[in-house]
Amino acid sequence: VLITAKDIEVDSVIKAEREVNSLISQGRRVIIHSFGSLAEAKSHLPNLRANEDRIGRSNQVRVVEIEGHDLAACVMDHAANLKECGFFLITRMNRIGSDYEIDFVVSDAANNHAIDLSYKLLKICTETGANYNTVEETVKKLKQTNILHLEKLMKLTEEVLNNIEPEPTRNAGPCILSGRFTGLLDEQVREFASRKISESNLVVVLANLNSELDSMANVVFARSDSLFKIDCNQMFKGIASECGRGGGKSNFVTGVIRREKVGEFISTIVTMVATK
């Protein structure tokens, strides 16, 4: 279902879910009313909900009533009693622009999904060392801890990248920033390369292993627009054809290289660039 609203809190959604299941357990009847037009329907049922664009104002109108609870104009087929729904379960809530998209299941699908959710919650409790009553607070603390660690890693990454010493240039060739690292933030490495090549006469070739156990290193190879004779994409694919994969534009390439070939890959790039 799509709901247009400024804001919907999860607590409100769960409250609605509880109410629906209460109506189901009560066995509320579903009653069908027919009227000659929407105006006639509204005159008899002032609280009627209707999508006028879909229903039409002059056409015959079919109104579905959940006994003592709700009235809505609708052309779809309905159960005769809410007990036929068995169980109502919300499975996802997602915001799309000004709308909230809420997915749900009923009956056997709802029961099976509830079991899946219970399994996942028990797994989360096991992994975090929490229990049903403390898991929410535990996850919040883990999230805060992760944010603090991420902030520290961002500072460390920036410090390491800013301290890279350029390769010695030959015959006024391009300035080359190169290096092999472990544990830096890949996104930040790419942002650093993008920022540096805004300068003139500069080439960046960096490799980063997320951990010492990784078999592949993430690499970025980029150059300033002034160095148009260097085609990063063509050069990368020629060197990495047997030890990695990736691609991009003539001035900016990203990919992965087997860890044991990283040193050779960087030195080959540096050598080729220095001769351009």
Order of alpha helices (4+ residues) and beta strands (2+ residues): beta-alpha-beta-alpha-alpha-beta-beta-beta-beta-alpha-alpha-beta-alpha-beta-beta-alpha-beta-beta-alpha
